[in-house]
Amino acid sequence: MIRTRTTTLALALSSVVLLGACTSSADIEADARAESAGSTAEAFAVDTSPEQADRVHTDEDAGAAALVPDSIAADGRLTVGVAGAGEPPLAFLSDDNTTVVGSEVDIAVLVADSLGLELEVVNVAWEQWPLGLQSGDLEAVFSNVGVNAARLELFDFATYREGVMAFTTAPDSGLSIEGAEDISGLTVAVGSGTNQERILLDWNAQNEAAGLEPAALEYFANAGDVLLAIQSGRIDTYLGPNPNAVYQESVGQVEIVGTVNAGWPNTTYVAATTLKGNGLVDAFEAALQHVFDDGTYARTLDRWGLSGEAVDAPEVNPAVAS
């Protein structure tokens, strides 16, 4: 079993490449939300200790391990950045308030297992990960990073999940949101400058062109304020990352009433991220294929209630719309 170490990395931000904090995502079928929500009770009945006794592991895949560049394999360790350690189920601090756990860490564990490497998890702020890869302080990032055209110029990607966005409301709201017409006249919370905002603005334009009332957008900077606004009835719904919504729904805070591709109307993915051209992405693709094939990938997503975001196979540097 791989021993996972967690450290904290302080990176200078003066030359960081700011590529946007919001992931892209892919289209999902209408029943994906039901599938994901239906597994939340089991998914979150997990060990939150630093040891993570319920974590899923796999065995080493010799073919994948052979693809690891010598410069990375030399110390027997894979140094991975995970950002946002306060956003369950993606990444959050365990009971010791130090060790980062969550679905993104678990996927990184499976990849390290497959490559026969010891995983070192580095807790970083979202803004720090691009510079971390460029400086060599990080060898990879597993942190809900979406593939987009700007990032493809600097980094390589191996996809492992759809980055679905979800509409959440207060429980038993009676709302159902499947398309633009369903937000007409609603007050919708969103983060400024995000893919979600772009979707809502596009949907408002469609509604206005069809003679429908646009949604009123309210902007929030943090999830805590959004939750209070939902619970107080100040807003009708919030559009944000589906994994966070799945967690909140599992503990009874909100209800998911619809999902949408964050790259709408195009399809994009969440992926393991490496420095462009260093060769590690090919090892990642092989490692991910190994865990797709042996079932540990599916078991890991199910553990965190994210089965509805599963992909059929990893892909290196998928095409994205310009």
C-alpha positions as YAML, in Angstrom:
chain: A
units: angstrom
residues:
- id: 1
  name: MET
  ca: [0.00, 0.00, 0.00]
- id: 2
  name: ILE
  ca: [1.26, 3.45, -0.89]
- id: 3
  name: ARG
  ca: [2.08, 5.78, 1.96]
- id: 4
  name: THR
  ca: [0.59, 9.22, 1.33]
- id: 5
  name: ARG
  ca: [2.30, 12.28, 2.73]
- id: 6
  name: THR
  ca: [0.73, 15.74, 2.88]
- id: 7
  name: THR
  ca: [2.71, 18.95, 2.91]
- id: 8
  name: THR
  ca: [1.95, 22.63, 2.36]
- id: 9
  name: LEU
  ca: [3.63, 24.56, -0.43]
- id: 10
  name: ALA
  ca: [4.15, 28.32, -0.33]
- id: 11
  name: LEU
  ca: [4.68, 29.54, -3.89]
- id: 12
  name: ALA
  ca: [5.45, 33.05, -5.11]
- id: 13
  name: LEU
  ca: [2.57, 34.45, -7.11]
- id: 14
  name: SER
  ca: [4.27, 37.25, -9.03]
- id: 15
  name: SER
  ca: [4.47, 35.29, -12.28]
- id: 16
  name: VAL
  ca: [1.62, 32.85, -11.80]
- id: 17
  name: VAL
  ca: [-0.40, 32.04, -14.88]
- id: 18
  name: LEU
  ca: [-4.01, 32.86, -14.05]
- id: 19
  name: LEU
  ca: [-6.19, 30.59, -16.12]
- id: 20
  name: GLY
  ca: [-9.50, 30.83, -14.31]
- id: 21
  name: ALA
  ca: [-10.62, 29.05, -11.17]
- id: 22
  name: CYS
  ca: [-13.66, 27.33, -12.57]
- id: 23
  name: THR
  ca: [-13.53, 23.93, -14.19]
- id: 24
  name: SER
  ca: [-15.18, 22.99, -17.45]
- id: 25
  name: SER
  ca: [-17.42, 19.93, -17.74]
- id: 26
  name: ALA
  ca: [-19.18, 17.58, -20.12]
- id: 27
  name: ASP
  ca: [-22.79, 16.86, -21.04]
- id: 28
  name: ILE
  ca: [-24.54, 14.27, -18.93]
- id: 29
  name: GLU
  ca: [-27.80, 12.47, -19.40]
- id: 30
  name: ALA
  ca: [-30.87, 13.47, -17.42]
- id: 31
  name: ASP
  ca: [-30.56, 10.49, -15.12]
- id: 32
  name: ALA
  ca: [-26.96, 11.22, -14.12]
- id: 33
  name: ARG
  ca: [-28.02, 13.41, -11.23]
- id: 34
  name: ALA
  ca: [-30.34, 10.71, -9.90]
- id: 35
  name: GLU
  ca: [-27.57, 8.15, -10.14]
- id: 36
  name: SER
  ca: [-25.14, 10.38, -8.28]
- id: 37
  name: ALA
  ca: [-27.62, 11.50, -5.65]
- id: 38
  name: GLY
  ca: [-28.81, 7.96, -5.11]
- id: 39
  name: SER
  ca: [-25.36, 6.86, -3.97]
- id: 40
  name: THR
  ca: [-24.61, 9.74, -1.61]
- id: 41
  name: ALA
  ca: [-25.72, 8.04, 1.60]
- id: 42
  name: GLU
  ca: [-23.24, 5.23, 1.08]
- id: 43
  name: ALA
  ca: [-20.62, 7.45, -0.53]
- id: 44
  name: PHE
  ca: [-20.22, 9.72, 2.47]
- id: 45
  name: ALA
  ca: [-20.32, 7.01, 5.13]
- id: 46
  name: VAL
  ca: [-16.53, 6.96, 4.95]
- id: 47
  name: ASP
  ca: [-13.57, 7.20, 7.26]
- id: 48
  name: THR
  ca: [-12.50, 10.84, 7.66]
- id: 49
  name: SER
  ca: [-9.35, 9.98, 9.60]
- id: 50
  name: PRO
  ca: [-5.90, 10.74, 8.14]
- id: 51
  name: GLU
  ca: [-5.36, 7.01, 7.59]
- id: 52
  name: GLN
  ca: [-8.40, 6.69, 5.28]
- id: 53
  name: ALA
  ca: [-9.04, 3.01, 5.99]
- id: 54
  name: ASP
  ca: [-11.86, 2.87, 3.42]
- id: 55
  name: ARG
  ca: [-9.76, 4.30, 0.58]
- id: 56
  name: VAL
  ca: [-9.69, 2.20, -2.60]
- id: 57
  name: HIS
  ca: [-6.29, 0.97, -3.82]
- id: 58
  name: THR
  ca: [-5.04, -0.84, -6.90]
- id: 59
  name: ASP
  ca: [-1.91, -2.78, -7.81]
- id: 60
  name: GLU
  ca: [1.06, -1.64, -9.86]
- id: 61
  name: ASP
  ca: [0.76, -1.83, -13.63]
- id: 62
  name: ALA
  ca: [4.19, -2.60, -15.10]
- id: 63
  name: GLY
  ca: [3.36, -1.13, -18.50]
- id: 64
  name: ALA
  ca: [2.20, 2.16, -17.03]
- id: 65
  name: ALA
  ca: [5.14, 2.34, -14.63]
- id: 66
  name: ALA
  ca: [7.57, 1.90, -17.52]
- id: 67
  name: LEU
  ca: [6.22, 5.08, -19.10]
- id: 68
  name: VAL
  ca: [7.16, 7.32, -16.16]
- id: 69
  name: PRO
  ca: [10.02, 9.65, -17.20]
- id: 70
  name: ASP
  ca: [13.31, 8.79, -15.49]
- id: 71
  name: SER
  ca: [13.55, 12.27, -13.97]
- id: 72
  name: ILE
  ca: [10.29, 11.68, -12.10]
- id: 73
  name: ALA
  ca: [10.76, 7.99, -11.30]
- id: 74
  name: ALA
  ca: [14.23, 8.52, -9.84]
- id: 75
  name: ASP
  ca: [13.09, 9.37, -6.29]
- id: 76
  name: GLY
  ca: [10.21, 6.90, -6.32]
- id: 77
  name: ARG
  ca: [7.73, 9.66, -5.50]
- id: 78
  name: LEU
  ca: [4.93, 11.47, -7.30]
- id: 79
  name: THR
  ca: [4.42, 15.01, -6.00]
- id: 80
  name: VAL
  ca: [0.84, 16.10, -6.62]
- id: 81
  name: GLY
  ca: [-0.80, 19.44, -5.93]
- id: 82
  name: VAL
  ca: [-4.38, 19.47, -4.63]
- id: 83
  name: ALA
  ca: [-6.08, 22.85, -4.29]
- id: 84
  name: GLY
  ca: [-9.09, 23.98, -2.32]
- id: 85
  name: ALA
  ca: [-8.77, 21.79, 0.78]
- id: 86
  name: GLY
  ca: [-12.08, 22.98, 2.14]
- id: 87
  name: GLU
  ca: [-14.44, 21.80, -0.56]
- id: 88
  name: PRO
  ca: [-15.83, 18.35, 0.17]
- id: 89
  name: PRO
  ca: [-15.96, 15.91, -1.47]
- id: 90
  name: LEU
  ca: [-13.18, 17.05, -3.81]
- id: 91
  name: ALA
  ca: [-10.59, 17.99, -1.19]
- id: 92
  name: PHE
  ca: [-10.86, 18.78, 2.51]
- id: 93
  name: LEU
  ca: [-8.91, 18.38, 5.73]
- id: 94
  name: SER
  ca: [-9.31, 15.15, 7.69]
- id: 95
  name: ASP
  ca: [-9.86, 14.81, 11.43]
- id: 96
  name: ASP
  ca: [-6.29, 15.91, 12.18]
- id: 97
  name: ASN
  ca: [-6.99, 19.23, 10.41]
- id: 98
  name: THR
  ca: [-3.78, 18.73, 8.42]
- id: 99
  name: THR
  ca: [-4.08, 15.79, 6.02]
- id: 100
  name: VAL
  ca: [-5.88, 16.49, 2.74]
- id: 101
  name: VAL
  ca: [-8.45, 13.85, 1.78]
- id: 102
  name: GLY
  ca: [-11.23, 13.64, -0.77]
- id: 103
  name: SER
  ca: [-12.10, 12.34, -4.21]
- id: 104
  name: GLU
  ca: [-9.26, 14.16, -5.99]
- id: 105
  name: VAL
  ca: [-6.71, 12.72, -3.58]
- id: 106
  name: ASP
  ca: [-8.18, 9.24, -4.05]
- id: 107
  name: ILE
  ca: [-7.82, 9.44, -7.85]
- id: 108
  name: ALA
  ca: [-4.21, 10.57, -7.39]
- id: 109
  name: VAL
  ca: [-3.67, 7.60, -5.06]
- id: 110
  name: LEU
  ca: [-4.92, 5.19, -7.73]
- id: 111
  name: VAL
  ca: [-2.58, 6.69, -10.32]
- id: 112
  name: ALA
  ca: [0.41, 6.54, -7.96]
- id: 113
  name: ASP
  ca: [-0.49, 2.95, -7.05]
- id: 114
  name: SER
  ca: [-0.58, 2.02, -10.74]
- id: 115
  name: LEU
  ca: [2.80, 3.65, -11.35]
- id: 116
  name: GLY
  ca: [4.46, 2.08, -8.30]
- id: 117
  name: LEU
  ca: [5.24, 5.48, -6.81]
- id: 118
  name: GLU
  ca: [4.80, 6.96, -3.33]
- id: 119
  name: LEU
  ca: [2.28, 9.77, -3.40]
- id: 120
  name: GLU
  ca: [3.14, 13.10, -1.82]
- id: 121
  name: VAL
  ca: [0.10, 15.40, -1.62]
- id: 122
  name: VAL
  ca: [0.83, 19.13, -1.57]
- id: 123
  name: ASN
  ca: [-1.93, 21.42, -0.32]
- id: 124
  name: VAL
  ca: [-1.93, 24.52, -2.54]
- id: 125
  name: ALA
  ca: [-4.18, 27.48, -3.18]
- id: 126
  name: TRP
  ca: [-5.94, 27.36, -6.55]
- id: 127
  name: GLU
  ca: [-3.93, 30.31, -7.87]
- id: 128
  name: GLN
  ca: [-0.66, 28.52, -7.09]
- id: 129
  name: TRP
  ca: [-0.92, 25.33, -9.09]
- id: 130
  name: PRO
  ca: [0.13, 26.65, -12.55]
- id: 131
  name: LEU
  ca: [3.36, 28.12, -11.21]
- id: 132
  name: GLY
  ca: [3.90, 24.98, -9.12]
- id: 133
  name: LEU
  ca: [3.99, 22.87, -12.28]
- id: 134
  name: GLN
  ca: [6.07, 25.37, -14.21]
- id: 135
  name: SER
  ca: [8.65, 25.68, -11.43]
- id: 136
  name: GLY
  ca: [8.93, 21.91, -10.95]
- id: 137
  name: ASP
  ca: [7.74, 22.04, -7.34]
- id: 138
  name: LEU
  ca: [4.77, 19.97, -8.45]
- id: 139
  name: GLU
  ca: [4.90, 17.05, -10.87]
- id: 140
  name: ALA
  ca: [1.14, 16.90, -11.37]
- id: 141
  name: VAL
  ca: [-2.12, 18.45, -10.22]
- id: 142
  name: PHE
  ca: [-5.31, 16.56, -9.36]
- id: 143
  name: SER
  ca: [-7.68, 19.36, -8.43]
- id: 144
  name: ASN
  ca: [-10.85, 19.51, -10.51]
- id: 145
  name: VAL
  ca: [-8.88, 21.20, -13.29]
- id: 146
  name: GLY
  ca: [-10.92, 21.52, -16.47]
- id: 147
  name: VAL
  ca: [-9.39, 21.27, -19.93]
- id: 148
  name: ASN
  ca: [-9.62, 24.47, -21.93]
- id: 149
  name: ALA
  ca: [-7.78, 26.02, -24.86]
- id: 150
  name: ALA
  ca: [-5.65, 28.39, -22.77]
- id: 151
  name: ARG
  ca: [-4.44, 25.63, -20.45]
- id: 152
  name: LEU
  ca: [-3.67, 23.29, -23.35]
- id: 153
  name: GLU
  ca: [-0.99, 25.72, -24.48]
- id: 154
  name: LEU
  ca: [0.97, 25.16, -21.27]
- id: 155
  name: PHE
  ca: [-0.07, 21.81, -19.81]
- id: 156
  name: ASP
  ca: [-0.90, 18.22, -20.76]
- id: 157
  name: PHE
  ca: [-4.07, 16.52, -19.57]
- id: 158
  name: ALA
  ca: [-5.34, 12.99, -18.99]
- id: 159
  name: THR
  ca: [-9.08, 13.05, -18.41]
- id: 160
  name: TYR
  ca: [-10.80, 11.15, -15.60]
- id: 161
  name: ARG
  ca: [-14.11, 12.86, -14.85]
- id: 162
  name: GLU
  ca: [-16.83, 15.06, -16.23]
- id: 163
  name: GLY
  ca: [-16.90, 18.41, -14.44]
- id: 164
  name: VAL
  ca: [-20.64, 18.72, -14.07]
- id: 165
  name: MET
  ca: [-22.32, 21.88, -12.79]
- id: 166
  name: ALA
  ca: [-25.47, 21.67, -10.67]
- id: 167
  name: PHE
  ca: [-28.40, 23.91, -9.82]
- id: 168
  name: THR
  ca: [-29.14, 23.72, -6.10]
- id: 169
  name: THR
  ca: [-32.12, 25.00, -4.14]
- id: 170
  name: ALA
  ca: [-33.54, 24.72, -0.68]
- id: 171
  name: PRO
  ca: [-34.90, 21.19, -0.08]
- id: 172
  name: ASP
  ca: [-38.38, 20.56, -1.51]
- id: 173
  name: SER
  ca: [-38.31, 23.71, -3.63]
- id: 174
  name: GLY
  ca: [-40.37, 22.14, -6.38]
- id: 175
  name: LEU
  ca: [-38.07, 23.56, -9.06]
- id: 176
  name: SER
  ca: [-36.67, 21.56, -11.97]
- id: 177
  name: ILE
  ca: [-34.08, 23.12, -14.28]
- id: 178
  name: GLU
  ca: [-33.26, 21.41, -17.55]
- id: 179
  name: GLY
  ca: [-32.73, 24.34, -19.89]
- id: 180
  name: ALA
  ca: [-32.77, 28.09, -20.41]
- id: 181
  name: GLU
  ca: [-36.53, 28.50, -20.16]
- id: 182
  name: ASP
  ca: [-36.51, 27.01, -16.66]
- id: 183
  name: ILE
  ca: [-34.50, 29.90, -15.18]
- id: 184
  name: SER
  ca: [-36.81, 32.56, -16.59]
- id: 185
  name: GLY
  ca: [-37.80, 34.96, -13.82]
- id: 186
  name: LEU
  ca: [-35.71, 33.23, -11.15]
- id: 187
  name: THR
  ca: [-33.05, 34.81, -8.95]
- id: 188
  name: VAL
  ca: [-29.89, 32.79, -9.57]
- id: 189
  name: ALA
  ca: [-26.66, 32.96, -7.58]
- id: 190
  name: VAL
  ca: [-23.36, 32.55, -9.41]
- id: 191
  name: GLY
  ca: [-19.67, 33.37, -9.12]
- id: 192
  name: SER
  ca: [-18.36, 36.27, -11.18]
- id: 193
  name: GLY
  ca: [-16.14, 35.42, -14.14]
- id: 194
  name: THR
  ca: [-16.96, 31.71, -14.07]
- id: 195
  name: ASN
  ca: [-18.14, 29.33, -16.78]
- id: 196
  name: GLN
  ca: [-21.41, 29.17, -14.86]
- id: 197
  name: GLU
  ca: [-21.92, 32.91, -15.30]
- id: 198
  name: ARG
  ca: [-21.27, 32.57, -19.04]
- id: 199
  name: ILE
  ca: [-23.92, 29.85, -19.29]
- id: 200
  name: LEU
  ca: [-26.48, 31.89, -17.41]
- id: 201
  name: LEU
  ca: [-25.80, 34.98, -19.53]
- id: 202
  name: ASP
  ca: [-26.19, 32.91, -22.70]
- id: 203
  name: TRP
  ca: [-29.41, 31.41, -21.38]
- id: 204
  name: ASN
  ca: [-30.72, 34.86, -20.50]
- id: 205
  name: ALA
  ca: [-29.98, 36.01, -24.04]
- id: 206
  name: GLN
  ca: [-31.90, 33.03, -25.40]
- id: 207
  name: ASN
  ca: [-34.84, 33.76, -23.13]
- id: 208
  name: GLU
  ca: [-34.96, 37.43, -24.04]
- id: 209
  name: ALA
  ca: [-34.83, 36.54, -27.74]
- id: 210
  name: ALA
  ca: [-37.78, 34.20, -27.15]
- id: 211
  name: GLY
  ca: [-39.73, 36.89, -25.30]
- id: 212
  name: LEU
  ca: [-39.18, 35.35, -21.86]
- id: 213
  name: GLU
  ca: [-38.13, 37.18, -18.72]
- id: 214
  name: PRO
  ca: [-34.40, 36.76, -17.97]
- id: 215
  name: ALA
  ca: [-33.13, 35.45, -14.66]
- id: 216
  name: ALA
  ca: [-31.81, 37.97, -12.15]
- id: 217
  name: LEU
  ca: [-28.19, 37.07, -11.38]
- id: 218
  name: GLU
  ca: [-26.73, 37.66, -7.93]
- id: 219
  name: TYR
  ca: [-22.99, 37.35, -7.45]
- id: 220
  name: PHE
  ca: [-21.33, 35.61, -4.51]
- id: 221
  name: ALA
  ca: [-17.69, 35.11, -3.59]
- id: 222
  name: ASN
  ca: [-17.96, 32.11, -1.27]
- id: 223
  name: ALA
  ca: [-20.09, 29.02, -0.84]
- id: 224
  name: GLY
  ca: [-21.04, 29.81, 2.76]
- id: 225
  name: ASP
  ca: [-22.81, 33.00, 1.76]
- id: 226
  name: VAL
  ca: [-24.60, 31.16, -1.06]
- id: 227
  name: LEU
  ca: [-25.87, 28.52, 1.35]
- id: 228
  name: LEU
  ca: [-27.24, 31.18, 3.71]
- id: 229
  name: ALA
  ca: [-28.94, 32.92, 0.79]
- id: 230
  name: ILE
  ca: [-30.57, 29.67, -0.32]
- id: 231
  name: GLN
  ca: [-31.75, 28.83, 3.18]
- id: 232
  name: SER
  ca: [-33.14, 32.32, 3.77]
- id: 233
  name: GLY
  ca: [-35.02, 32.35, 0.46]
- id: 234
  name: ARG
  ca: [-33.07, 35.33, -0.85]
- id: 235
  name: ILE
  ca: [-32.23, 33.41, -4.02]
- id: 236
  name: ASP
  ca: [-34.11, 30.69, -5.89]
- id: 237
  name: THR
  ca: [-31.13, 28.62, -7.00]
- id: 238
  name: TYR
  ca: [-27.35, 28.53, -7.29]
- id: 239
  name: LEU
  ca: [-25.29, 27.20, -10.18]
- id: 240
  name: GLY
  ca: [-21.97, 25.73, -9.02]
- id: 241
  name: PRO
  ca: [-19.76, 22.62, -9.18]
- id: 242
  name: ASN
  ca: [-21.74, 19.40, -8.93]
- id: 243
  name: PRO
  ca: [-19.38, 17.59, -6.53]
- id: 244
  name: ASN
  ca: [-19.89, 20.26, -3.87]
- id: 245
  name: ALA
  ca: [-23.63, 20.16, -4.48]
- id: 246
  name: VAL
  ca: [-23.67, 16.37, -4.12]
- id: 247
  name: TYR
  ca: [-21.99, 16.69, -0.74]
- id: 248
  name: GLN
  ca: [-24.34, 19.43, 0.45]
- id: 249
  name: GLU
  ca: [-27.35, 17.42, -0.68]
- id: 250
  name: SER
  ca: [-26.06, 14.32, 1.12]
- id: 251
  name: VAL
  ca: [-26.11, 16.17, 4.44]
- id: 252
  name: GLY
  ca: [-29.51, 17.72, 3.80]
- id: 253
  name: GLN
  ca: [-28.45, 21.31, 3.17]
- id: 254
  name: VAL
  ca: [-29.69, 21.65, -0.43]
- id: 255
  name: GLU
  ca: [-31.49, 19.82, -3.21]
- id: 256
  name: ILE
  ca: [-30.03, 19.35, -6.70]
- id: 257
  name: VAL
  ca: [-32.70, 20.29, -9.25]
- id: 258
  name: GLY
  ca: [-30.72, 20.17, -12.49]
- id: 259
  name: THR
  ca: [-27.30, 19.78, -14.05]
- id: 260
  name: VAL
  ca: [-25.55, 21.32, -17.03]
- id: 261
  name: ASN
  ca: [-22.31, 21.01, -18.95]
- id: 262
  name: ALA
  ca: [-20.04, 23.79, -17.69]
- id: 263
  name: GLY
  ca: [-18.58, 23.99, -21.19]
- id: 264
  name: TRP
  ca: [-22.11, 24.28, -22.58]
- id: 265
  name: PRO
  ca: [-22.88, 23.83, -25.41]
- id: 266
  name: ASN
  ca: [-19.57, 22.01, -25.84]
- id: 267
  name: THR
  ca: [-18.10, 19.02, -24.02]
- id: 268
  name: THR
  ca: [-15.04, 19.34, -21.81]
- id: 269
  name: TYR
  ca: [-13.48, 17.28, -19.02]
- id: 270
  name: VAL
  ca: [-11.67, 17.34, -15.70]
- id: 271
  name: ALA
  ca: [-8.17, 15.93, -15.98]
- id: 272
  name: ALA
  ca: [-4.89, 15.11, -14.32]
- id: 273
  name: THR
  ca: [-2.58, 17.99, -15.21]
- id: 274
  name: THR
  ca: [1.16, 17.90, -15.98]
- id: 275
  name: LEU
  ca: [3.70, 20.26, -17.49]
- id: 276
  name: LYS
  ca: [3.42, 20.19, -21.26]
- id: 277
  name: GLY
  ca: [5.86, 17.93, -23.04]
- id: 278
  name: ASN
  ca: [7.48, 16.24, -20.03]
- id: 279
  name: GLY
  ca: [6.07, 12.82, -20.99]
- id: 280
  name: LEU
  ca: [4.25, 12.11, -17.73]
- id: 281
  name: VAL
  ca: [0.81, 12.39, -19.29]
- id: 282
  name: ASP
  ca: [1.29, 9.13, -21.22]
- id: 283
  name: ALA
  ca: [2.03, 7.29, -17.98]
- id: 284
  name: PHE
  ca: [-1.07, 8.87, -16.45]
- id: 285
  name: GLU
  ca: [-3.25, 7.74, -19.35]
- id: 286
  name: ALA
  ca: [-2.01, 4.16, -18.96]
- id: 287
  name: ALA
  ca: [-2.40, 4.27, -15.18]
- id: 288
  name: LEU
  ca: [-5.95, 5.58, -15.46]
- id: 289
  name: GLN
  ca: [-6.83, 2.94, -18.04]
- id: 290
  name: HIS
  ca: [-5.58, 0.31, -15.58]
- id: 291
  name: VAL
  ca: [-7.92, 1.52, -12.83]
- id: 292
  name: PHE
  ca: [-10.80, 1.92, -15.25]
- id: 293
  name: ASP
  ca: [-10.33, -1.71, -16.27]
- id: 294
  name: ASP
  ca: [-9.99, -3.20, -12.78]
- id: 295
  name: GLY
  ca: [-12.99, -1.36, -11.34]
- id: 296
  name: THR
  ca: [-11.16, 0.67, -8.71]
- id: 297
  name: TYR
  ca: [-11.92, 3.92, -10.55]
- id: 298
  name: ALA
  ca: [-15.67, 3.25, -10.43]
- id: 299
  name: ARG
  ca: [-15.47, 2.24, -6.77]
- id: 300
  name: THR
  ca: [-13.63, 5.45, -5.93]
- id: 301
  name: LEU
  ca: [-16.17, 7.71, -7.62]
- id: 302
  name: ASP
  ca: [-18.98, 5.79, -5.94]
- id: 303
  name: ARG
  ca: [-17.29, 6.28, -2.56]
- id: 304
  name: TRP
  ca: [-17.71, 10.03, -2.96]
- id: 305
  name: GLY
  ca: [-21.13, 10.07, -4.66]
- id: 306
  name: LEU
  ca: [-19.69, 11.08, -8.04]
- id: 307
  name: SER
  ca: [-20.63, 8.09, -10.20]
- id: 308
  name: GLY
  ca: [-22.68, 10.39, -12.42]
- id: 309
  name: GLU
  ca: [-19.46, 12.12, -13.54]
- id: 310
  name: ALA
  ca: [-17.65, 8.98, -14.69]
- id: 311
  name: VAL
  ca: [-16.11, 8.78, -18.16]
- id: 312
  name: ASP
  ca: [-15.69, 5.64, -20.24]
- id: 313
  name: ALA
  ca: [-11.94, 5.97, -20.77]
- id: 314
  name: PRO
  ca: [-9.13, 8.47, -20.17]
- id: 315
  name: GLU
  ca: [-8.10, 10.71, -23.03]
- id: 316
  name: VAL
  ca: [-4.95, 12.77, -23.50]
- id: 317
  name: ASN
  ca: [-5.44, 16.42, -24.43]
- id: 318
  name: PRO
  ca: [-9.04, 16.19, -25.74]
- id: 319
  name: ALA
  ca: [-10.11, 18.66, -28.37]
- id: 320
  name: VAL
  ca: [-11.85, 21.73, -27.01]
- id: 321
  name: ALA
  ca: [-13.92, 24.41, -28.67]
- id: 322
  name: SER
  ca: [-12.11, 27.68, -29.26]
...
